[in-house]
Amino acid sequence: MRCTPGLTTVLLAACLTTITEGTWERILERKFNHFMKKKTNYSPPERRLKGEYDFVIVGAGTAGCTLAARLSEYSWWSVLLIEAGTDASVLTDVPILAAYFQLTDSDWSYKTEPQRGACLAMEGSRCNWPRGKVIGGSSVLNYMVYTRGNAKDYDAWAEAGNQGWSYQDVLPYFRKAEDMQVPGLGNSPYHGRGGPVTVSHPRYHTPLAAAFVASGIEKGYPLNDYNGPYQTGFSFLQGSLRNGERCSSARAYLEPAKRRTNLDVKREATVTKILISPSTKRAYGVEYIHKGRTYTVRAKKEVILSAGTINTPQLLMLSGIGPQEHLRQMGIPVLQNLRVGDNLQDHIAMGGLSFLVNQSVSLDSQRLQRDTSSLLQYYIHKTGPFTVPGGVEAIAFFGTKRQPQSLRMSDYPDIELFFLGGTLAQQEMLRKAFGIREDVFNAVFKPVKGIDGWMVFPMLLRPKSKGWIRLKSRNPLDKPLVDPNYFADPEDVEIIVDGIMATIDLSRTRSLQYFGSVLNTLPIPACAPYGFGTRDYWRCATRQITLTIYHHTGTAKMGPIWDSTAVVNERLKVYGVGGLRVVDASIMPNVPSGHTNAPVYMIAEKAADMIKQDNY
């Protein structure tokens, strides 16, 4: 067979034996760049907009796509979905490439304010905060990890005065969103079948992932369904994956609805203000910028903010809804004094915990690029290592000894370990995505490049530290100030260190020692004086390589009317402003003990029912 420039990637893979390695890499790069520009077609075509809709939804992320699909089920309602980004590249559907789309045009590319006690190994002591600026939002950029959190999280929301948000209240909405394809779970009362979001195991795992799961069993933990009746235990990943590809909110919800004539989508349109009548305090539309021109569109029934934990509070404050002292400082007339932007929470982990092994069994990005059999597996059968979401293969939940025994015994874990079948040295793109300084990477990871291994991110499930979001200026195109205030409460550091120690203990089990697992002992330079491996060393390491797990929540807090920190009520309506609702992760009173994508689907499904009830 003769290799020609017009061949598809699959055929080029078959030609590998006839071309040099350098030529092959150049061909791959050209094909990668070609497919980066090719867009998915999951959303409705662009049509001429009307001047008024029943519902205007701001943000086509996880919640926005869900709402647009559910509200447009009523053919007599007109729905407009506005998104600052455009359709995603077709390559975003390839699970292994999860990190590649951070810091691209599909990412808002936020950074935190410089942190005093965290992110110290990052450029300027600022952590990268990726957020999806694309149809599908952060469900296009994330690692597809599908976890709900713990039942006690939602019971606590209800106990705080949010009627209708207990676990038993929200479980039907988790089930409604799901199409559970994990073998043996389809008939579970905790799961749904036939919903929009396909949930499945990746179609590949390394032998190291199996060893990690087995190591937990050796330590007495169960092999479990962490989205079922019990969270504590070890498991292979449940991911938002459909037939070996990413199942984003655009694919799950918008694609089935894209031919509805009552649903319009406006791409590359940045909403700059909610239009609110000063006399009636009712939202009646939005203002947006498209290709340098300013437009307005009206909403007959409701404006719904689904712009996310950063953009939603920014837009509320720009529109005069927020802390009055801050709005006055910005010169913005105060329409409603609410604690918008407070209560910012995030899950964080230490990102430098890696182990080396003595066999070629892990995921190496350079090796995968040259692996024709894996390319063929993926492009023909949608199987093989390219189906692993960003390298994440397995998850563990357990309670550390820092917890009171009553909590440890009641299945309320405070730490999550998520396992990646490779190291930072093998996946150098992660260094850029995480923002780790080159000097730190060169000291700790580069010397072991070419050696197989695995890593674990010990993730704090219930942070005590909380931060804030504020406007940088009155200019809506200026990114807001983001300060997560990481590790303001030192107890957060201690729980992560407990997770590190537990992982090191797991590495010594028979299952992981089969591969000769040894801890990478190259020290982080700033932490070397503490003595590698001591608890003080790991405290320092946690503050140096601090990683967001992208679970930003809480900045438009849901709470009862007597809660002075609440922004929305239990029906997600903004206090004191009619016709305005918030539906996204910003409404969470506290971040759930897991990942946040599945809970946002749940919130949007529940909100869609409430909106239908309130407007029917």
Backbone torsions as a table, in degrees:
resi	resn	phi	psi	omega
1	MET	NA	134.1	-178.8
2	ARG	-94.0	129.3	179.7
3	CYS	-79.2	128.9	177.3
4	THR	-130.3	153.9	-175.5
5	PRO	-60.3	-22.8	-176.1
6	GLY	-84.5	-3.1	-176.9
7	LEU	-68.8	152.7	175.7
8	THR	-72.1	168.8	179.8
9	THR	-59.6	-37.6	-179.1
10	VAL	-62.2	-47.4	-179.7
11	LEU	-67.8	-35.0	176.5
12	LEU	-62.0	-37.9	177.9
13	ALA	-60.5	-39.2	179.9
14	ALA	-67.8	-21.0	-178.9
15	CYS	-86.6	-2.0	-169.1
16	LEU	-53.8	-37.7	-175.1
17	THR	-68.2	-12.0	-176.4
18	THR	-104.0	2.2	-178.5
19	ILE	-130.1	160.7	-178.5
20	THR	-77.4	162.4	-178.7
21	GLU	-61.3	-41.9	-179.6
22	GLY	-62.5	-42.0	177.9
23	THR	-63.2	-42.8	179.5
24	TRP	-59.1	-43.1	-178.8
25	GLU	-67.1	-36.1	177.8
26	ARG	-67.6	-38.8	177.4
27	ILE	-63.5	-44.8	179.1
28	LEU	-59.8	-42.1	-179.3
29	GLU	-63.6	-42.1	178.5
30	ARG	-63.5	-43.9	-179.6
31	LYS	-66.8	-37.4	178.3
32	PHE	-61.9	-48.2	-179.8
33	ASN	-63.0	-35.5	177.4
34	HIS	-62.7	-47.5	-177.5
35	PHE	-73.9	-24.2	174.4
36	MET	-58.5	-34.3	-177.4
37	LYS	-84.6	-17.3	-179.0
38	LYS	-80.7	130.9	-171.4
39	LYS	-102.6	152.6	172.0
40	THR	-71.5	163.5	178.5
41	ASN	-126.7	46.8	-177.4
42	TYR	-84.0	-16.6	-173.6
43	SER	-108.5	164.1	-178.8
44	PRO	-61.4	153.7	175.9
45	PRO	-67.5	155.1	178.7
46	GLU	-72.9	128.9	178.2
47	ARG	-124.0	163.7	175.6
48	ARG	-63.0	126.0	-175.6
49	LEU	-77.6	149.8	170.9
50	LYS	-84.6	166.9	179.4
51	GLY	-80.6	-17.7	-175.5
52	GLU	-147.2	142.5	176.7
53	TYR	-133.0	160.5	173.2
54	ASP	-65.5	-45.1	-178.1
55	PHE	-129.9	133.1	172.3
56	VAL	-114.8	118.0	-178.3
57	ILE	-106.2	125.8	-178.7
58	VAL	-100.0	112.6	178.4
59	GLY	106.0	116.7	-179.0
60	ALA	-101.7	49.3	175.5
61	GLY	-91.3	-152.3	-177.8
62	THR	-57.5	-50.4	-178.3
63	ALA	-71.8	-42.8	-176.7
64	GLY	-62.9	-42.9	177.9
65	CYS	-64.5	-40.1	179.1
66	THR	-61.7	-48.3	-179.1
67	LEU	-64.0	-43.4	-178.7
68	ALA	-58.9	-42.3	179.9
69	ALA	-68.4	-44.1	-176.1
70	ARG	-71.0	-42.0	-177.9
71	LEU	-71.5	-32.3	179.6
72	SER	-77.6	-1.6	171.7
73	GLU	-62.1	-27.5	175.6
74	TYR	-87.0	105.2	-171.9
75	SER	-63.7	-19.7	-179.0
76	TRP	-85.9	-4.0	174.7
77	TRP	-100.0	137.9	173.6
78	SER	-100.5	137.2	-174.0
79	VAL	-131.3	131.4	173.7
80	LEU	-116.9	128.7	176.7
81	LEU	-111.5	120.5	-176.7
82	ILE	-109.7	131.4	-177.5
83	GLU	-135.2	136.3	179.5
84	ALA	-72.2	-27.4	179.7
85	GLY	-95.7	-164.2	179.1
86	THR	-131.1	-167.7	-178.5
87	ASP	-66.2	150.8	-175.8
88	ALA	-77.2	157.9	170.3
89	SER	-65.3	146.6	178.2
90	VAL	-62.1	-23.1	-178.9
91	LEU	-71.5	-16.1	177.4
92	THR	-66.1	-17.3	178.7
93	ASP	-77.8	-11.2	180.0
94	VAL	-84.3	109.8	-170.2
95	PRO	-56.8	-40.2	-174.7
96	ILE	-63.4	-20.2	-174.7
97	LEU	-89.6	16.7	-172.7
98	ALA	-50.5	-43.5	-174.8
99	ALA	-76.0	-15.4	-171.6
100	TYR	-71.8	-17.5	-173.7
101	PHE	-101.5	1.9	169.1
102	GLN	-76.5	145.6	-178.8
103	LEU	68.4	23.1	173.0
104	THR	-110.8	-173.8	178.1
105	ASP	-65.1	-15.7	179.2
106	SER	-84.8	3.6	-173.7
107	ASP	-124.8	133.5	172.9
108	TRP	-65.6	-22.2	175.2
109	SER	56.2	50.3	176.1
110	TYR	-73.1	155.5	170.8
111	LYS	-131.4	147.7	176.3
112	THR	-74.8	163.3	165.9
113	GLU	-63.9	154.3	178.7
114	PRO	-54.1	133.3	-178.1
115	GLN	-98.0	139.0	-179.0
116	ARG	-78.8	-33.0	-174.9
117	GLY	-129.1	24.8	-178.5
118	ALA	-157.1	165.6	177.1
119	CYS	57.5	27.9	-171.0
120	LEU	-74.2	-19.2	176.5
121	ALA	-94.5	9.1	179.0
122	MET	-98.7	160.2	178.4
123	GLU	-58.0	120.6	178.3
124	GLY	66.9	17.9	-177.1
125	SER	56.1	33.4	179.4
126	ARG	-118.2	128.8	177.8
127	CYS	-84.1	140.8	170.3
128	ASN	-70.4	137.2	175.6
129	TRP	-124.3	85.5	178.4
130	PRO	-65.8	140.4	173.6
131	ARG	-144.1	138.7	-175.1
132	GLY	-69.2	122.9	172.5
133	LYS	-113.4	71.6	-167.2
134	VAL	-168.5	155.8	173.6
135	ILE	-64.0	118.3	-172.1
136	GLY	109.1	-15.7	175.0
137	GLY	58.0	-143.7	-176.5
138	SER	-70.0	-12.6	173.9
139	SER	-70.0	-8.8	175.0
140	VAL	-91.9	-24.8	-177.8
141	LEU	-100.9	-18.0	-169.3
142	ASN	-76.9	179.9	-176.7
143	TYR	-94.5	13.4	171.8
144	MET	64.1	17.8	179.7
145	VAL	-75.0	123.3	-175.0
146	TYR	-109.5	97.6	174.4
147	THR	-134.9	146.5	-174.6
148	ARG	-94.5	-21.9	-167.5
149	GLY	97.0	-167.0	-174.9
150	ASN	-105.3	146.5	179.0
151	ALA	-55.3	-34.7	-178.7
152	LYS	-65.3	-26.4	177.4
153	ASP	-59.7	-47.8	-175.7
154	TYR	-75.4	-33.5	174.5
155	ASP	-62.3	-35.5	177.5
156	ALA	-67.8	-35.8	175.2
157	TRP	-59.4	-45.6	-179.1
158	ALA	-66.5	-41.6	-179.7
159	GLU	-64.0	-24.9	178.4
160	ALA	-79.0	-0.8	176.4
161	GLY	112.2	5.6	179.2
162	ASN	-93.9	85.6	-176.4
163	GLN	-61.3	135.1	177.6
164	GLY	91.7	7.7	-176.9
165	TRP	-118.4	18.5	174.6
166	SER	-70.7	169.0	-178.7
167	TYR	-60.5	-41.5	179.3
168	GLN	-65.7	-29.3	177.5
169	ASP	-72.6	-37.5	-173.2
170	VAL	-93.6	-17.5	-178.8
171	LEU	-55.5	-41.4	178.7
172	PRO	-59.6	-29.2	-179.9
173	TYR	-79.6	-33.9	170.2
174	PHE	-59.0	-45.6	-178.1
175	ARG	-66.9	-37.2	-178.7
176	LYS	-62.6	-36.3	-177.4
177	ALA	-75.4	-22.0	-167.3
178	GLU	-90.2	145.0	159.4
179	ASP	-122.7	88.9	-171.6
180	MET	-76.2	119.4	-178.6
181	GLN	-115.9	6.5	175.6
182	VAL	-70.3	126.9	-177.4
183	PRO	-54.8	132.6	177.2
184	GLY	88.7	-9.1	-176.5
185	LEU	-107.5	-7.9	-174.6
186	GLY	-62.0	-29.4	-178.7
187	ASN	-100.9	9.0	179.5
188	SER	-70.6	140.4	176.2
189	PRO	-66.3	-10.1	179.4
190	TYR	-91.6	-2.9	-174.3
191	HIS	-131.8	161.3	-179.9
192	GLY	-117.3	157.1	173.6
193	ARG	-124.1	143.1	176.5
194	GLY	86.4	1.6	176.7
195	GLY	-75.7	175.8	-175.8
196	PRO	-69.7	-32.3	-171.7
197	VAL	-95.9	111.1	178.3
198	THR	-76.3	129.4	178.8
199	VAL	-119.6	124.4	-177.8
200	SER	-153.3	167.2	169.5
201	HIS	-74.8	149.6	168.1
202	PRO	-57.8	153.0	-176.5
203	ARG	-86.5	23.2	179.1
204	TYR	-163.5	145.3	164.2
205	HIS	-146.8	148.4	178.3
206	THR	-72.8	159.5	172.9
207	PRO	-59.4	-26.5	179.2
208	LEU	-67.3	-36.3	177.9
209	ALA	-64.1	-41.6	177.0
210	ALA	-62.5	-38.3	178.9
211	ALA	-66.9	-37.7	178.2
212	PHE	-62.9	-47.1	178.1
213	VAL	-61.2	-42.6	179.0
214	ALA	-64.4	-31.6	179.3
215	SER	-64.5	-36.4	176.5
216	GLY	-66.3	-39.3	177.4
217	ILE	-64.5	-39.3	175.7
218	GLU	-57.9	-34.7	-178.7
219	LYS	-84.7	3.1	175.3
220	GLY	95.5	7.4	177.6
221	TYR	-88.0	150.0	179.6
222	PRO	-79.5	156.1	165.0
223	LEU	-83.7	114.8	-166.9
224	ASN	-136.3	169.1	169.3
225	ASP	-95.7	101.0	-174.2
226	TYR	-72.3	-7.4	172.1
227	ASN	-101.5	13.7	-179.6
228	GLY	-106.0	-142.9	-174.3
229	PRO	-70.7	-26.4	-178.2
230	TYR	-130.2	138.4	-177.8
231	GLN	-94.7	-33.9	-175.4
232	THR	-65.3	131.3	177.0
233	GLY	142.8	-174.3	-178.3
234	PHE	-116.6	149.9	-178.3
235	SER	-163.0	153.6	164.0
236	PHE	-69.3	156.3	-174.0
237	LEU	-63.0	135.2	161.8
238	GLN	-96.9	122.2	-175.1
239	GLY	-126.6	157.9	174.0
240	SER	-79.9	80.7	-172.1
241	LEU	-131.1	134.9	178.6
242	ARG	-126.6	115.5	177.9
243	ASN	52.3	43.5	176.6
244	GLY	82.2	3.6	-179.4
245	GLU	-123.0	164.3	176.0
246	ARG	-62.2	137.1	171.8
247	CYS	-111.0	87.2	-179.5
248	SER	-78.6	172.3	177.6
249	SER	-65.9	-30.7	177.2
250	ALA	-65.5	-43.3	-179.9
251	ARG	-70.7	-39.5	-175.5
252	ALA	-72.2	-42.6	-170.7
253	TYR	-111.3	-43.9	-175.0
254	LEU	-74.9	-39.1	-176.8
255	GLU	-57.9	-45.5	178.4
256	PRO	-66.1	-19.4	-175.7
257	ALA	-103.8	1.7	-166.5
258	LYS	-70.3	-15.5	179.2
259	ARG	-94.7	1.9	178.7
260	ARG	-72.1	130.1	-177.2
261	THR	-78.0	-11.6	179.2
262	ASN	-94.3	6.6	179.2
263	LEU	-120.1	119.7	175.3
264	ASP	-115.2	148.4	175.8
265	VAL	-125.4	128.8	175.6
266	LYS	-109.1	114.7	-179.0
267	ARG	-92.9	161.6	176.1
268	GLU	51.1	40.9	-179.7
269	ALA	-125.4	115.5	-178.1
270	THR	-96.8	113.9	178.2
271	VAL	-72.4	130.1	-175.5
272	THR	-111.8	-15.6	-177.2
273	LYS	-164.1	143.9	169.2
274	ILE	-90.0	129.6	178.8
275	LEU	-83.9	118.8	-175.4
276	ILE	-130.5	130.6	177.0
277	SER	-71.1	121.6	179.7
278	PRO	-64.1	-28.8	-177.0
279	SER	-79.4	-44.5	-177.7
280	THR	-96.4	-12.8	-174.6
281	LYS	52.8	48.3	177.0
282	ARG	-123.4	133.0	177.3
283	ALA	-74.4	134.6	-177.9
284	TYR	-130.4	6.9	178.1
285	GLY	163.7	-169.4	179.0
286	VAL	-139.6	159.3	172.7
287	GLU	-110.2	138.5	179.6
288	TYR	-143.9	159.2	178.3
289	ILE	-109.7	130.4	176.0
290	HIS	-135.9	117.6	179.4
291	LYS	52.7	43.7	173.2
292	GLY	84.9	-5.9	179.4
293	ARG	-110.2	148.7	-178.1
294	THR	-100.2	134.8	-179.4
295	TYR	-131.4	162.6	171.2
296	THR	-128.8	152.5	173.8
297	VAL	-141.4	141.4	-174.0
298	ARG	-100.5	154.0	176.7
299	ALA	-122.4	121.2	-179.2
300	LYS	-73.2	-37.4	-175.2
301	LYS	-106.1	-57.9	-175.4
302	GLU	-151.0	147.5	161.6
303	VAL	-99.0	130.1	-177.9
304	ILE	-120.2	119.9	178.0
305	LEU	-89.8	116.2	173.5
306	SER	-128.6	42.5	-172.8
307	ALA	-89.9	-5.3	175.5
308	GLY	99.1	172.4	-171.1
309	THR	-66.1	-21.1	177.6
310	ILE	-97.6	-52.0	-174.4
311	ASN	-73.2	-32.8	178.9
312	THR	-61.7	-51.9	178.1
313	PRO	-64.1	-34.4	176.9
314	GLN	-59.2	-46.4	-177.5
315	LEU	-68.6	-38.9	176.4
316	LEU	-60.4	-46.3	-178.0
317	MET	-67.3	-40.5	176.9
318	LEU	-60.2	-25.4	-177.8
319	SER	-95.0	6.1	175.8
320	GLY	92.3	15.4	178.4
321	ILE	-115.8	111.7	-177.7
322	GLY	166.5	-170.1	179.4
323	PRO	-63.7	122.7	-171.2
324	GLN	-61.6	-34.9	-178.7
325	GLU	-65.8	-36.0	179.8
326	HIS	-74.0	-42.8	-179.6
327	LEU	-62.4	-40.6	178.5
328	ARG	-65.4	-37.6	177.5
329	GLN	-62.4	-34.4	179.6
330	MET	-83.8	-7.3	-177.9
331	GLY	76.4	27.4	-179.6
332	ILE	-104.7	124.9	178.0
333	PRO	-58.2	135.4	-176.6
334	VAL	-85.8	115.3	173.8
335	LEU	-92.3	-35.8	-179.4
336	GLN	-152.0	122.8	-179.1
337	ASN	-85.4	100.4	179.3
338	LEU	-134.4	156.0	-175.3
339	ARG	-83.3	54.7	176.3
340	VAL	-67.8	137.0	178.2
341	GLY	91.0	-13.9	175.5
342	ASP	-81.6	177.5	171.8
343	ASN	66.4	23.0	-179.2
344	LEU	-68.1	125.3	-179.8
345	GLN	-129.7	154.1	180.0
346	ASP	-155.1	149.9	170.2
347	HIS	-87.0	134.3	179.9
348	ILE	-130.6	159.7	-179.3
349	ALA	-144.6	162.7	170.3
350	MET	-87.7	131.3	-169.4
351	GLY	-107.6	14.9	-177.3
352	GLY	-117.5	18.4	-174.6
353	LEU	-90.5	101.0	-176.0
354	SER	-132.7	154.1	-175.5
355	PHE	-130.2	142.3	-178.9
356	LEU	-104.4	147.6	-178.8
357	VAL	-128.5	169.2	-173.7
358	ASN	-105.8	17.8	178.5
359	GLN	-135.8	154.0	179.3
360	SER	-85.1	81.5	-172.7
361	VAL	-130.9	4.6	-174.4
362	SER	-106.5	178.3	179.6
363	LEU	-90.6	116.1	-179.6
364	ASP	-121.1	120.0	-173.4
365	SER	-61.9	-39.8	179.4
366	GLN	-66.6	-40.3	-179.6
367	ARG	-67.4	-38.5	-179.8
368	LEU	-64.9	-34.8	179.3
369	GLN	-61.9	-30.1	-178.0
370	ARG	-97.9	1.4	-174.2
371	ASP	-91.3	94.3	-176.5
372	THR	-64.5	-33.5	-178.5
373	SER	-66.0	-37.9	178.7
374	SER	-69.4	-39.5	176.2
375	LEU	-60.5	-45.5	179.2
376	LEU	-64.0	-42.5	177.4
377	GLN	-54.9	-45.5	-176.0
378	TYR	-72.2	-51.0	-172.3
379	TYR	-71.7	-24.0	179.0
380	ILE	-96.2	-44.8	-171.8
381	HIS	-113.4	-8.1	-174.1
382	LYS	55.5	46.4	174.4
383	THR	-130.9	176.7	175.7
384	GLY	92.9	-175.0	-172.0
385	PRO	-64.0	-21.0	178.3
386	PHE	-69.2	-10.2	178.2
387	THR	-89.4	0.2	-179.3
388	VAL	-83.7	122.2	-174.0
389	PRO	-67.3	97.8	178.2
390	GLY	60.7	17.1	-178.6
391	GLY	91.9	-5.8	-179.4
392	VAL	-79.1	126.1	-173.0
393	GLU	-122.7	-27.6	-174.0
394	ALA	-150.1	162.1	-175.2
395	ILE	-140.6	147.0	172.8
396	ALA	-135.0	141.7	173.7
397	PHE	-124.9	133.2	172.7
398	PHE	-161.2	163.7	178.2
399	GLY	-92.6	133.1	176.5
400	THR	-78.9	167.1	179.6
401	LYS	-69.6	-11.4	177.6
402	ARG	-71.3	-21.8	178.3
403	GLN	-71.2	148.0	167.8
404	PRO	-59.5	145.3	-176.8
405	GLN	-57.1	-33.2	-179.1
406	SER	-62.2	-37.3	178.4
407	LEU	-74.1	-39.7	179.4
408	ARG	-62.0	-34.9	-177.7
409	MET	-82.4	-10.7	-175.2
410	SER	-108.3	21.6	174.7
411	ASP	58.2	59.4	175.4
412	TYR	-134.1	73.6	-175.6
413	PRO	-58.0	149.5	175.5
414	ASP	-114.0	0.0	178.5
415	ILE	-138.1	143.9	173.3
416	GLU	-123.8	134.1	172.0
417	LEU	-107.3	123.8	169.9
418	PHE	-118.1	134.7	-166.1
419	PHE	-99.9	131.1	174.7
420	LEU	-117.3	132.5	-177.0
421	GLY	-83.0	46.3	177.7
422	GLY	-173.4	175.5	179.9
423	THR	-117.1	170.1	176.5
424	LEU	-61.1	-32.1	178.4
425	ALA	-65.1	-28.9	-179.3
426	GLN	-89.3	-15.6	-178.3
427	GLN	-129.2	72.4	-170.5
428	GLU	-63.6	-23.2	177.1
429	MET	-58.2	-30.0	-179.6
430	LEU	-64.9	-31.4	178.3
431	ARG	-59.3	-44.5	179.9
432	LYS	-68.4	-42.3	-179.4
433	ALA	-63.0	-39.5	-179.1
434	PHE	-80.1	-20.9	-179.7
435	GLY	81.0	22.9	179.8
436	ILE	-70.4	133.9	-180.0
437	ARG	-60.6	146.2	-176.1
438	GLU	-63.3	-37.5	-178.7
439	ASP	-65.0	-36.2	178.1
440	VAL	-70.1	-44.3	178.6
441	PHE	-60.2	-43.7	-178.2
442	ASN	-65.2	-30.6	-178.6
443	ALA	-80.3	-35.9	-169.9
444	VAL	-102.6	-36.8	-170.4
445	PHE	-113.1	-39.5	-175.2
446	LYS	-58.7	-38.3	-179.8
447	PRO	-62.1	-19.6	179.9
448	VAL	-105.9	14.2	175.6
449	LYS	-62.2	136.1	-177.3
450	GLY	95.9	-9.8	176.0
451	ILE	-101.0	129.7	-180.0
452	ASP	-67.3	156.7	179.6
453	GLY	-178.0	-170.7	178.6
454	TRP	-145.9	163.5	176.6
455	MET	-144.2	158.4	177.6
456	VAL	-129.0	136.6	171.0
457	PHE	-101.2	109.7	175.3
458	PRO	-80.3	113.8	-171.8
459	MET	-106.8	126.6	176.1
460	LEU	-71.1	122.9	-173.5
461	LEU	-85.4	-35.6	-177.4
462	ARG	-130.2	80.9	-177.2
463	PRO	-64.9	142.4	174.7
464	LYS	-90.6	-23.7	-179.6
465	SER	-77.3	138.1	178.8
466	LYS	-132.5	149.1	-177.5
467	GLY	-123.8	-154.3	-174.7
468	TRP	-154.1	161.8	172.0
469	ILE	-127.2	134.3	177.9
470	ARG	-137.9	160.1	176.1
471	LEU	-70.7	142.2	171.7
472	LYS	-81.7	-35.6	179.4
473	SER	-161.0	-178.1	176.1
474	ARG	-79.3	-9.5	179.8
475	ASN	-73.3	115.5	-176.4
476	PRO	-66.3	-15.1	179.4
477	LEU	-89.2	-7.3	172.9
478	ASP	-78.2	133.6	177.5
479	LYS	-67.6	141.9	-179.9
480	PRO	-71.8	166.5	175.2
481	LEU	-83.6	132.3	-176.8
482	VAL	-125.4	116.0	177.4
483	ASP	-127.9	100.7	-179.8
484	PRO	-74.5	-12.1	176.8
485	ASN	57.9	40.0	-177.6
486	TYR	-54.6	136.8	173.7
487	PHE	61.4	23.9	171.2
488	ALA	-59.4	-33.7	172.9
489	ASP	-100.2	112.5	-175.1
490	PRO	-62.6	-16.5	177.6
491	GLU	-61.2	-29.3	178.1
492	ASP	-62.3	-38.8	177.5
493	VAL	-64.2	-43.1	-174.2
494	GLU	-63.8	-37.6	-179.6
495	ILE	-67.6	-40.5	177.1
496	ILE	-63.8	-41.6	177.8
497	VAL	-61.8	-38.8	174.2
498	ASP	-58.5	-40.2	177.8
499	GLY	-65.5	-37.1	176.7
500	ILE	-62.4	-48.3	-178.7
501	MET	-62.0	-39.0	179.2
502	ALA	-65.3	-37.7	179.2
503	THR	-66.7	-42.2	177.4
504	ILE	-60.3	-39.4	177.3
505	ASP	-63.9	-41.0	177.7
506	LEU	-62.2	-35.4	-177.3
507	SER	-63.5	-18.0	-178.1
508	ARG	-91.9	-0.5	-179.9
509	THR	-69.7	162.5	-179.3
510	ARG	-59.4	-38.6	-176.4
511	SER	-61.7	-44.8	-178.5
512	LEU	-83.8	-25.4	176.1
513	GLN	-72.2	-17.3	174.2
514	TYR	-56.7	-30.8	178.9
515	PHE	-99.4	10.9	178.0
516	GLY	66.0	35.1	-176.3
517	SER	-59.8	125.8	175.1
518	VAL	-133.0	142.3	179.5
519	LEU	-66.0	136.0	171.2
520	ASN	-70.0	112.2	-172.6
521	THR	-98.8	11.1	174.2
522	LEU	-68.8	120.7	-172.0
523	PRO	-81.0	150.6	167.9
524	ILE	-67.6	123.7	-171.9
525	PRO	-50.3	-43.5	-177.2
526	ALA	-67.3	-19.2	-175.7
527	CYS	-101.5	-10.4	-176.1
528	ALA	-53.8	-38.2	-179.4
529	PRO	-59.6	-20.1	-179.1
530	TYR	-81.2	-10.2	-178.1
531	GLY	86.7	110.8	-174.7
532	PHE	-54.9	134.5	174.3
533	GLY	91.6	-10.5	177.1
534	THR	-76.8	163.4	178.4
535	ARG	-63.1	-36.6	176.7
536	ASP	-63.7	-37.0	177.4
537	TYR	-61.3	-46.9	-176.8
538	TRP	-70.0	-30.0	172.5
539	ARG	-61.4	-45.8	179.0
540	CYS	-62.6	-45.1	-178.1
541	ALA	-61.3	-38.4	179.6
542	THR	-64.4	-37.9	178.2
543	ARG	-76.5	-22.8	179.3
544	GLN	-79.7	-62.1	-177.1
545	ILE	-101.4	78.1	-179.1
546	THR	-95.6	121.5	-177.4
547	LEU	-113.6	128.4	166.8
548	THR	-68.2	145.4	172.9
549	ILE	-104.2	15.7	170.8
550	TYR	70.2	27.8	-176.2
551	HIS	-109.4	56.9	-175.8
552	HIS	-77.1	125.9	-172.1
553	THR	-145.7	165.4	159.1
554	GLY	95.5	-1.6	-169.0
555	THR	-84.6	-1.8	170.2
556	ALA	-134.0	63.9	-166.1
557	LYS	-56.6	135.5	171.9
558	MET	-82.9	133.5	178.9
559	GLY	-169.2	163.8	179.1
560	PRO	-70.1	167.3	-173.3
561	ILE	-62.7	-25.6	-179.6
562	TRP	-82.8	-4.1	178.8
563	ASP	-87.3	109.4	-175.8
564	SER	-68.1	-12.9	179.9
565	THR	-96.4	-2.5	-175.7
566	ALA	-79.7	146.4	177.8
567	VAL	-110.5	-35.3	179.1
568	VAL	-126.6	157.0	177.1
569	ASN	-89.1	-172.9	-174.9
570	GLU	-68.5	-12.7	174.3
571	ARG	-101.4	13.0	173.0
572	LEU	67.8	20.5	175.3
573	LYS	-86.5	136.9	-179.9
574	VAL	-69.3	129.5	-179.4
575	TYR	-61.0	129.1	172.8
576	GLY	81.9	0.8	-179.8
577	VAL	-131.0	120.3	179.9
578	GLY	-78.9	155.2	174.7
579	GLY	67.0	19.4	-177.1
580	LEU	-133.5	124.9	-177.6
581	ARG	-132.2	150.8	175.3
582	VAL	-116.2	128.4	-179.9
583	VAL	-136.9	91.0	174.8
584	ASP	-172.9	-171.3	-175.3
585	ALA	-67.1	-14.9	-178.9
586	SER	-66.8	-18.7	-177.0
587	ILE	-82.4	-11.1	-174.9
588	MET	-64.0	124.3	177.5
589	PRO	-63.5	-40.3	175.3
590	ASN	-141.2	144.6	-178.1
591	VAL	-66.4	132.8	179.4
592	PRO	-65.8	159.9	-177.1
593	SER	-83.8	62.1	-179.3
594	GLY	-179.0	-155.9	176.5
595	HIS	-91.1	162.5	-166.2
596	THR	-103.4	-9.0	-176.8
597	ASN	-65.1	-46.1	178.6
598	ALA	-61.0	-44.7	176.5
599	PRO	-60.6	-32.8	178.7
600	VAL	-68.9	-38.1	172.7
601	TYR	-57.1	-44.8	-179.7
602	MET	-60.9	-47.3	-179.2
603	ILE	-58.5	-43.7	-178.3
604	ALA	-68.7	-38.6	177.0
605	GLU	-63.2	-43.8	179.5
606	LYS	-67.0	-41.9	179.6
607	ALA	-62.6	-39.6	179.4
608	ALA	-58.8	-42.2	177.1
609	ASP	-64.5	-41.0	179.9
610	MET	-65.5	-40.2	179.1
611	ILE	-64.3	-41.0	177.7
612	LYS	-62.9	-42.3	179.1
613	GLN	-63.5	-42.1	-174.7
614	ASP	-75.5	-20.0	-173.8
615	ASN	-118.2	-0.6	-176.3
616	TYR	-73.6	NA	NA
